[in-house]
Amino acid sequence: MKLHHVGIVVNSIQESLGELKRYLSFETTSAIMRVGSQKVNICLLKIGNPFLELIEPASPDSAISEFAKSGGGIHHLCFEVKNIELELE
């Protein structure tokens, strides 16, 4: 398994990008994208390996809205695998 990215919940992707630029050197690898099924917006940042994924609520009823309001933070780790069925077994 290889760690692909760390998902971090933030209140605002735009504000977080500005703040992160003060401390980290990174390449934005994606525009801010909406994931409608989860009611979030995401943006991937390449800082090396792994990537960072910033996640903001796209609506007040998003599953992460309360987490974001309380300050956010690490939400998930995403691993890259060759065969997910085999890994699940």
QUINOR-V370718 format. One record per pair of residues at least 6 apart in sequence whose ideal C-beta (glycine too) atoms are under 8 Angstrom apart, sorted by the first residue. I is the first residue (numbers start at 0). J is the second residue. Records with the same first field share a line. If there is no record, write none. Layout:
I->J + J
This chain:
0->78 + 79 + 80 + 86
1->78 + 79 + 80
2->48 + 49 + 76 + 77 + 78 + 79
3->49 + 50 + 77 + 78 + 79
4->43 + 49 + 50 + 51 + 52 + 76 + 77
5->49 + 50 + 51 + 52 + 73 + 75 + 76 + 77
6->52 + 54 + 73 + 74 + 75 + 76 + 77
7->51 + 52 + 53 + 54 + 71 + 72 + 73 + 74
8->54 + 55 + 63 + 66 + 67 + 71 + 72 + 73 + 74
9->15 + 53 + 54 + 55 + 67 + 71
10->55 + 56 + 67 + 68 + 71
11->55
12->31 + 40 + 41 + 42 + 53 + 55
13->31
15->53 + 55
16->27 + 42 + 44 + 53
19->25 + 44
23->46
24->46
25->44 + 45 + 46 + 51
26->44 + 45
27->42 + 43 + 44 + 45
28->43 + 44 + 45 + 50
29->41 + 42 + 43
30->42
31->40 + 41 + 42
32->40 + 41 + 42
33->39 + 40 + 57
34->40 + 41 + 57
35->57
37->61 + 62
38->56 + 57 + 58 + 60 + 61 + 62
39->54 + 55 + 56 + 57 + 61 + 63
40->54 + 55 + 56 + 57
41->52 + 53 + 54 + 55
42->52 + 53
43->50 + 51 + 52
44->50 + 51 + 52 + 53
52->77
54->63 + 74
55->67
56->63 + 64 + 67
58->64
63->71 + 74
66->72 + 74
80->86
